[in-house]
């Protein structure tokens, strides 16, 4: 059955009727728990909670699939209420055991659930919750003491370790909760089914009539949920509030039909020829009035009786619905051509086939599928698409213009186990490559650096390829790593168990040690402590902490206000830590103390990762390593470097014996992590890092000019200016070029004679000395906004044409040019450019409203998405498929 509650118009699929409890006062929870929830300003129950709380509180088996499916409040309040009811538990055998096991996919989620249980245990009597996270050490499980504990929160791997030593744990188990069930089944299906088998056997052997309940909550349907329901649940209540997931459960057949955009109508007629013979109720959905009219006309000319509805139609929704029902009841095949904006007003739910004439965005796709909900199958099937129980069909016409939303649809179709045509894979691959290129200005993925792998590159906001301008912007000086086989490292900031920031210490006369002493001596004199009046971003300053002086760089300054003293975010450039200081703590740093490059480097210990396929280190490991290594000298072998990041293997703690002039190895960090039982071997780590860095081009002198031209935009005018200014007279490299080269626009390895050779061998219009500004962009339905990072722009020009924007301006003596060939058309006369103090803001007015899947026709490493301003519409938001 399907129900819509109130004016929320939320979708819900129910296997059995449920009376929702939408108000906390009437919810099926204990009075004490209601008071605790109210005290903590709980705003629920939400729409999904209003449906799943009643069956959970009554002790029934329940499956919940919802966008809210990762929220523990879907089950915690009703389960705690059950535990408090003495009538449910008075007959329990007087022996050790646990009433509730909550299985979470990772330790971090288990920690969150445990904290919530501690918060609400006051309203539920003697709850005594426990969080159990064990290492692989054999003695760990035997040391766990479970006394008077009703609820245990853990992960599948940890529960199996417990059961190896404590087989009696399931004897008293009444409630088994599978939190984020789709993640549990995708990552640990074998472990979860082993636990379910043990629970089933314990249930069969138990004496008395004990309450038994299995609860599964998640955001997506999973193929393993069907055997869970069939073999381990007793006629469960199924609550699904995501239409796309309900379609998978409802066995909707998904078909993708590739065709050329120009032949969609012919393909539609072929599909309708089959459906007409089978007397189906067909909806043909598209996104424009023009296409509705065109399709309707084509059907009419082919003697196919059809209805049409769009926002400009004369016939109202009620009239269309009446004809839709009458035609089918009279035995006439029904075809309704429908614009997307009429889907909700019509509210059709009894279609048997939806044909997606225009390729659907993720948001529209769900609305179209909802038109078939009356024909969703409610039989638990053995496969995702069981032909015997298929009543509804969704046909997607895939054309060469379908790339924008292809990734979201492809992920969903894979999730639905539909047959995927090669054309859709190819189209998606192109879009994903484009999206990855849009991330070029983002940091390199931390997981990729730390473990050599990123589990979900599509969802990860960070970059997974080398960007020379970022990764090689600051390199570790060669003299810092004189002998890579043995360097001295001082870790000062511990990010987690295998990632630190610190310094590489030179064995003979370490330059930072000398600098630090000179700075401390200098700032000992009160007259040398000159406070800064105006704080500037990216500038180096001094900060005193006690008797120690540090070099810092301003990362972020607050908005201008009337207060003289404000908080400023700074990075300690010789340690790697970032923190906030008062602006009056910043001291003028003389130039002699700025000549030494920043000494902080990022250090990553290789070949070790968390156990159980976890993606983050358990805090126990990080705390142990932090206590062990912070501020202590270590020796390490450098196996790879990238910019200011070094990968080391091994890294050992050392002690000096000056009398004997030797160093003694005390411990290996990798071994220390493994000894906790919470880390395991990661043999592919170094190979994956080297594979990543092989993408980075190695440029020789001849190639440097090409690299230069790639990063700079042609400007004949600037070259002419340069020739007049320098080459005609002195015969030396003009000052404007040397200044520009030292700024980083030109590789230092290209010598002056090579510059002259390049100038002599290239026509005036083929060589350039202008720089390209960094650009970030975001959009709404009608406009695209570009923010060009350029300080105090002068002599700016911005030329707009239908498919192109050319911007130029001078800043601090340099010419900046951006020549942008747009992916789609704009209205040139309505587009504008506004120059501000630190940036130029270009507003492009789209010729056709709607989302652009990219900004430019061709890749540009200087252009990236502005994630701080990006706001996805409901239609643009991808499916929640993992």
N, C-alpha and C positions, 0 to 999 in steps of 0.2 A: 504494500500500500504506500501511497505518497501523500504527504500532508504539507500544507503551507500555513505557517502560524502568523496571525496578525498582519501588520503592515510591513514586517521585515522582509517578506517575500523570500525567505530562506528556503533552500531546497532540503528535503530530508527523505531518504528512503528507509522504510522500516519493514523488516520481515514479518513482524507482528505488531498489532496496534499498541501504542503507548500513549498514555495521557501525560503530556509534558508538565513539569513543574517549573514555571518561569519566574517565580518569586521565591526569595530565600525563606520567607516566613512559612510558606506552605511546602517547602522542599522536604523530601523524606530523610531528614537528618536529625540527629539527637539535639535536644535543646542546648546542651553544653557546647556542642560543636557550632551551632548557629551563633551562639554568643561570641565564641572565639573568632569566627569568620567576620562577624559584624565589627568586633573590636579591632581586627586587622584591616578594616575598610575593604572587605571583599566585595567586588562589584557584581558578581554573578548572581544566579547561574546564567551562563551564556546560552545561546540557542542550542548548541550541541549538548551541553550539560543538562539542560532541561529535559532532554530525551533519554540520556544514558544514565542519569542518577537513579530514576525509579527502578529499573530492572536490576541494577547493581545492588541497590539498597535492599532489594527483596531476595537477594542471594542467587539470582539466575546467572547462567553463563551469558556473556555479552561480548560482541565484537563491535568496535566503534572505529569508523574511518572518517576523519574530519581534517580540515586545515588546522584545527586546534589539536590534532591528534598527538602532538608531542608535549601537551600540557598535563602534568600529573593530577591537576584538579578534576580531570574527567573521572578519576576513580578514587582519589584519596578520601574525600569527605564521605561518600557512601560506604566505603570499606571500613573506615573508622567507626561509622555508625553500626555496622554489622558486628564489629568486634565488641561493642559495648552492650549489645543485647544478650543478656544472660541466657535467655531461652535457647539461643543458637548454640551455646557452648557449655552448658552445665553438664552435659553427658560426656564431655571429652575425657579420655583416659588419663589417669593421674601419672603421666610419664613425661620425660623430656621431649621437646619438639617445638616447632614454630607454627603459629596459626597462619601467618601470611608470608609468602616469599614474593618480593617484587623484583623482577628481572629487568635490568636496564642494559642498553647496548654498550655503554662505556662508563668508566669510573666517574667521569665528570657529571653525567646525568644521574648516576646513583647518588653522588654527593648532594646534588640539588634536591632529589626526592627525600633523602635522609634529613636535610635541614628543614624541609616543609613538615615532615612528621614530628620533628622536635618542636616546631612552632605550635602545632595543633594537638599535641598529646595531652595538654592540660584538660581539654574538654572531653577526653576519652578514657579517663581512669588510668590504670597502670599499663601503659603501652610498651615502654622500654624498647624503643626501636634500636636496631643495630645496623651499622654499615660494615660489610665484610668485603675487603679487597685484599687478596692474598697474593704473594709472590709464588714463583715456581719451586721454591725451596720446599722439600718434602715435609720438614718439621713444622711449617707454617700452619697447615690445617689442623694438626694435632694440638696446637697451642691455643686454638680458638675456644673460648668458654662462653657457652650460650646458657644463661640462667634467667628465668622469669622473663624471657623475651618473646613478645607476641609477633613482632614484625622484623624481618630481615630484608635489607636492601642490598643487592649484589648484582653481579653480571653472570652470564651462563658459564664462562670458563671457571670463575671462582666458586660457583655453586657445585660444579662437578668435582672440583678439588676438595670441597667440604664433604661431599657425599662419599668420596673414596675412603675417608677416615671415619665418617659419621653417618652410616647408612640409616640410622633410626630417625634422621631429621625430618623425613617426610611422613612419619607415622601420624603426626597430629596436624598435618597441613590441611587447612580448610580452603584457603584462597591462594591461587597462583595468578599473579598479574604479569602480563607481558607488555612492558612499556616500549613504545616505538616498535611495534611488532614487525613492521616491514623492514626495519634496519636489523633487528634480531634475526629474521629469516634470511635476509640477503647476505649477512656477514657470518652468522653462526647457526645456520639451519640444522646441521648435524648435532651440535651441542644441545640446542633447544629441544629437538625431538627425543634425544636421549633422556633429558630431564622429564619430558612429558611421559615417556614410557615408564620411568621410575615412579612417577606420581600415580600413574594408572595402576601399577602393580601394588603400590602401597595402599591405594584406595580399595583394591580387591581383597587385601589381606586384613584390613582394619576391622576391628570389632565395633559393634554398635552402629547407630544411624547418624554418622557425622555429616555435617554440611560440607559440600564440595562445590567449588566454584572456580572457573577459569575465565579471566578477563583479558581481552586483547585490545589494545588501543594503538592507533597509528594514523599517519597522514595519507597512506596509499594502500590499495589492495595489493596482496602478494599471492602468488600461485600456491604457496604453502599454507595459506589460511584455509583453503578448502579441505585438505586432510586434517588440519587442526580441528575444524568444525565436525567433520565426519567421525573422527576416531577418538577425540578427547573432550568433546563438549556434548552437552545434553540439550538439544533443541534450543540453541541460543537465540537471544534477541540480537538482530543485526541492525545497527544504526549507521547510515552513511549520509553525510551531509555535503559531499563533493560529487557533483553530477558526473564528472568524467570517471571517477572511481566506481560510482554506481553502475555506469554503462559497462565497465569491465565485469563487475559482479553479475550484471544482468545479461551477460553473454551477447552484447551487441557486436555484430560482425563488422569489422573495419576493413574497407577495401580502398586501395589507392590506385587510381587509373591514370597513368601518364598519357599526356597528349599535348599537341601544340596549342598555344593560346588561340590560334585562328580556327582550330578544329574542335573547340569545346562543344559547340552546338551539335555537331555531327555525332560526337561521342555521347552526348546526353540522349540523343534520339535512340542510339543503340541500347543504352541502359534502360530507357523507358519501354522499348519494345519487349524486353523480358518482364519488367514489372507489370506491364499492362496485361500480359497473359496470365499473371498470377494474382490479379485483382488486389493490388497493394495500394495503400494510402501513401502517396509520395509527396514529399516537400522538396522543392528545388530552391535552395537558398543562395542569395547573392548579396553583394554589398552596395548596389547602386540602383536607382530608379531606372536608368537607361537600360541596364541589363535585364531587369524584370520585364520591361516592355519588349525588348528584343527577343527574349526567350518565349514569352507568351505568344508573340507573333509567329515565331518559328514552329511552335507546337500546333498552333491553329492551322498553319499552312500544311502541316503533316497530318491533319485530321485527328489530332489528340485533344480531347476535351480537357480544358484546364481553367483554373481560377488564378487570379493575380491579386496581390495586395502590396502596396507601398504607401508612403506617407502622402502622396499626391492623388491616390485613388479616390474616385467618387464614392465607391461602395464602402460602407463602414465595416468595422471588425465583426459586429454581430451578424450582419448580412452574409459575410464571407464564411463565418463559422456554420451558419445554418445550411448554406449550400454544400459545404464540405461534408457535413453529416448526412444530408439527404441523398447526395450522389452515391455515397458508399452503400447506404442502406438499400438503395434501389438496384444495386449490383453493377453500377457504373464505376469503372476505374477512376480514381481521383488523383489529379495532379494539381498542386497549389504552388505557384511561383511566388516567392516571398522575399521581400527586402529584410535585412537583418534588424532594422529598427522597428519592424512590426512583429517580431517574435514574441516579445513579452506581452504587448497589448492583446494579441490573439490568444495566447495561453494554450496552444494546441499540445496535447500529450498523447494522442492516439495514433500518430503516424507510424507506419511500419518501415519506411525507408526515407532517409534524408540524403539528398544529393548536394554536395558542396560545390556549386558552380564556380563561385569565387573561393580562392584558397582561404581557409579560416584563420583568423588570429586566435590565440589560445582562449581569450575571453568569449569571443563569439562562438567558438567551437562547442563550448559547454552549453550555451543557450540553444544551439541547434539540436544537440543531442537530447536536450530536455523535452523536445517535441515528441519523443518516442517512449517516454517513461512508462506508459501503460503497457507497453510490450516488452519491458525488461523481464527477463526470466528470473524466477525466484528459486529455482532448483539448484542446489549445490552440485557443481559439475566437477569432472575430473581434469578438465583442461580449460585454458582461458577462452577458447572458442569451440564449444561443443555443438556441432552442426544439428544434432538431434533436438537441442533446446534453443535454437536460434530463431527468434521472432522478429528482431529488429536489425536493420542494416544501415551502415553509414558509408557513403561512397564519396571519396575526395578526388576531384579532378586536379592533377598535378601538371602544371605547365612550366615553361621556361621563366615565367614571371613570379614564381611562387617562393622565391628564396628567402624573403624577409622573415616569415614565420616558420620556415621549414624546421629549424632545430627543435622548437618546442613541440611541434606536431610529431616529428620523428621520435623523440624521446617517449612521448605518450604511446605511439603505435608499437614501439618495442616493448614498453611496459604491458601493453594489451596483447602481446605476442601475435601481432598481425603480420602478414606477409609484406615485406618492405621492398619496393622496386629500387633498382640500382640508381635510377634518376634522383630519387629522394635522398639517398645517401650522398650522392655527388653534390647536390644542391646544398645540403646541410654542411658538408665539409667545407665548401667555399665560404659560407656564412661564418662558420666557427673560426676559420682562418682569419677572416676579416675582423671578427670580434677579438681574437687574440692579438691582432695587430693594433687594435684600439687601446690595448692595455700597455703599450710600449712605454708610457711615462710612469706606470705604476712600479712599485718595488718588486724585485725578484721574489718569487714565492718562497716564504720561509720554510715550508714543509719540503719543498724541492731541495733547498740548500741543506737542511738539517738531516733529512732521511733519504734523499735521492729520488723521491716520488711525491706526487700530489694526487690524492685519491679522487678528486673531482675537479678537473681543470675547467670544465664548463661553468660551474658555480663559483669557483675561486675568483675573487676580484683582482688578483695579482698576476704578474707577468710570468711566463714560463719559457722565455727565450732571452738570449743575451741582447742588451741594448748598450752599444759601445759608449754612448754619450753619458750614460748613468753608471754602468758597471765599471767602466775604465776611466771615469772622471778623475778619480784620485787613486793612484797606485801606491803600493808599498815600495818604498825606495829599496833598490837592490842591496845597498849597504846594510839595511836592517836584517836581511836574510842572507848573511854571508855564506853560511853552510846549512842548506836546507835539511841535511840529515840530523842536525842538532841545533835547535834554537832555544833561547831562554825566554819563557813566557811568564808574564805576571798577570793572572786573571783578576780583574777588579770589579766587574759587574756580571752577575750570574743571571742570565735570562731564564734558562732552564738547565736540565742535567747535562746537555751536550752543547750548549750555545752560550758563549761568554763574550764580553768585551774586555780588553786589557791592552798591555803593551808588550812589544818584543824588545827585550833588554839586550843591549850590546855587551859583550864580555869585556872589552877594553874601552874604558872611558865613554860610558853611555851618554849620548848627547842630552837626553832629557834630564838625567840626574844632574848634569852640569847646569842646564837651564833652570831647573826647579830651585837649586841653591841660589842662583843669581837673582831669580824673582823674589824668593823669600827674603833675601838680604836687602833688595831694593825697596820692597814694600814695608820692611821693618821701620823705615824712616817715615814718620807721620806726614811730612811734607810731600812725599811722593804719592800719597793716596789721593788722587784727584778724581772726584766723583764725576760721573757723566751727566750732562744736562739733557741731551737729546739721545735717546736710545734708537739705534738703527738696526734693522734686520740684517743678518749675515755678517755683521762686524764682530771682530774679536775684542773682548774685554778681559779684565782680571776680576777675580772674586776671591776674597779672603775667607777661609774657614779656620778660625783659631789662628795659629801661626803659619798655616799652610796657604799658599796662593795657587790658584788654578787658572788656567786659560779657558775661557768659555766663548762660545759663539751664539749669538741671539738667533733663535729659531722662529720665535713668534712674539710679536708685541701686541698689547691690548689696544682696543679702540681708544681714540683720544677722549680723555675726560678731564675734569677740572682738578682731580687729585694729582698732587705732585709725585707721590710715591705709588707705584703700581706693580703688579706681579708680571714678571717677564719670564718666558720659557727659554731656557738655554741648554746647550749641549756642552759637556765638559770634554773638550776635544782631545785630551790626552788620557781619558779614562773610558769614554763611551756612554756615560750615563746622561740622562736628560732629566731636568727638574726645573722648578720655578724658584726664582729669587726676587727679592724686592729690587726695584730699579735703582734705589740709592746704594745698593751693594756693589753695583757695577763700577769698576775703576778703569780709568784710561790706561791702556796697555801700550807702553812704548814700542816703537817699531823693532827694536833689537830683540824683543821677546816674541815677535811674530814671525821671524824669519824661519824658525824651525817648523817644518810641516806638522800638522796634527799627528799625534803619536798613537791614538787609539786604533786598534784593529779588531775586527770580528773574528772570533775563534770558534771553530766547529770540530768537535771530536767525532771521528768517523767510525763506521762499522758496528754501531750499536743502536737499537731502537726499542721502544716500549713493547712489552709482551702483549699477547692477545689481540694483535692487530689494532691496538689503540693508536690514536694519532697525536696524543699529547702525553707528556711525562707525568706520572703520578707525583704530587707534591712531596711525598715521602722521599723520593729519589732526588729531586731537586734540592730539598732542604739538606739532605745528607751530603751531597756534592758541594753545596754552597758552604757548609760548615767546614768541609775538608780542604777546599782549595782557595777560597777567596783571599787575595792579598799575599799568597805564598808563591815562591818561585817554582817553576816547573820547567822541565826540558821536554822538547817535542820534536818530532820529525814532520816537516811540512810536505804533504803529498800533493797539494794543489793550492793555487792562489787565483783570486779574481778580484781586481780592484783592491779594496782594503779588507777582504775576507780571506782567511787562511783555513784550510782543512788540514787537520793534524792526525797522525796515527803512527805511533802511540803518543800519549801525553802523560808524563809521569811526574809525580811529586819527588823532589830531591832534597837532600841535606848535604851541606858542604862540610868536609873535614879539612880545615885549613892546614893543619900540621902535616897531614899526609898528602895534601894538595889533590884530593879526589872528591868526587860527588857520589853519594850513595842513593840509589833509587829506593824510595819508600813504598810507593804504590803506583799502580796504573789506573787512570781514571776509568777507562773502559772496564777493567776488571772490578773496580769498586762498584760500578753500576750493575754489572752482571751478578755480583755477590748479593745484591739486595733481593734478587729473584724477580725484580720488576722490569728487567731489561733482557734483551736477547740479541743474538748475532744478526748483523745486517750486512752480509757479504757483498751485495751489489752496490753499496753506497758510493764508493770512490769511482767505480766504473761509470755509474750514472752521471756523476758530476763532470767527469771528463768528457762523456758523450755530449752533455749539455754545452760545454765550453767549446767543443769542436765546431759548433755552429758559428763561433766568432771568427770573422775573417782576420787572417794575419797579413798585414799590409807591409810590403817592402817600399823602398823610396819611390819607385815608379808608380806604385799604386796609390801612394798618398795623395797625389793630385786628384785622382778620381774620387777618393774618399772626401777630399776637400770640396769638390764640385757637387758631390751628393748632398753635402750639408749646407751649401750656400747657393743662393738663387742668382741667376744671371742678371747683371745690370751693366750694360755697355756704358752708361753715363758715369758710373762710379769708376770704371776702368779708365775712361778718358781723363777723368779728374786726376786719377793716380798717375797716369803717364805724363800729364802736363806738370804735375807737382814735383815729380821726382826723376823720371827717367831721362828727360830732355837735358837736365843740367848736371847734377852731381855724379851720376853713374852709380850711386849707392842706393840701397833699398829704401824707398820712401818711408817717412815716419809713420804715415797712416797705415802702411802695410805691416810694419813691425809691431805697431801697437795692436793692430787687429790680430796678428799671428799670436802675440803673447796672451791675448784674451782667451785663447782656446779654440778659435775658429780654424786654425791651421795646425797641422801636425808639426811638432818641433823637429822631426827627423828630416824634413825637406829643407835642404841647405839653400842659401841665397843664390848660388849659381844655377841651381835647378829652377828657382823662381824665374830668373831671367830667361832661361831656356824655354820654360813653359810660356812666357809672354811672347817670345819671338816666334814660337811655332803654332800659336793659336790666333785665329782672327779675333778682332775686337769684340764681336757679338757672341763669342763662344766661351769667354772666360769671365769670371765674376769675382768681385771682392765685396759683395753684400752678404749679410747674415740673414738667416731665417728666424723669425721670432717663434717662441714656443706658444702653441695655441691649444686652448681647451674649449670644448663645445658642449652644448646641451640644447634640447628642443622641447617645444610643446606642439600641440596639434597644428598651429598656424605659422609658427616662426622657428628659426634656428638662431641661437646666440653664440657668437664666437668671442672669446676673450684672449687677446694677444698680449703677451707679457712684454711690455716695452716701457722703459722709464722715460718720463718727460719727453714724449715724442714731439719733434719739430718738423715743419715742412711736410706734414702728412698728406697723403693722397689716397683716396679709395675709389676705385672704379668698379661699377657693377654692370654686369650683362646677364643675360638670361641663365647661362650655365657657368658663370665664371666671376670670381672676385679677385681684384689685384690691389693689394695694399702696400704702400711704401712710406717710410718715415725715417728721419735721422734721430739717433739717441746717443748722447755722450760721444759724439764724433764718428759714429758708425752708421752706415746705411743698412736698414732692415727692409726686406722685401718678402711678401708672401703672395705667390701666384697660385690660386686655388681653383681647380676645375671641379665643379660641384657634381655630386651624384644625381641630383634632380634639379628641376628648374625653379627659379625664383622670380618675383616681380621686382625688377631692378629699380624702377622709379619709387617704390615704397620702402626699399631697404636703406638703412642708415649706418653711419659710423660716428661714434662719439669718442673723443680723446680724453682720457683721464690721467691723473698724475703717474700711476704705475702701470696702466694698461690702456689698450684701445678696445672698445666694445663695438662689435659689428652685429647688427640685427638684420637677418635675412627674412623676408616675407615669402613664404612658400606659395608657389603658383597653384598647387593642389594641396588641400589640407590632408593631414595624415602623418603617420610616423615614417621617418627616413631610417632605413636599417644601417646606413653609413653616411658620412658627410661628403667624401671625395670619391671620384672615380678610381683614382690610383692611390696606392699606399704612400703616406707621408709620415716619416718618423717623428716629425715635430708636432703632429696633431693627435690629440687624445680626448677621450670623454671627460667631462667635468662631473665626477661622481658626487660632489657636494651639492650640485644643483639638479642632478638627474632625477626626474620623477616619472615613473612608469605609469601609464594609464592601465586601467583594468584589462583592456584588450591586448596591451603589449606585454603584460606580465606573463612569464613562462609558467608552464605547469609545475606543480610541486611534485616532481618525479625523482627526488633524491638529491 
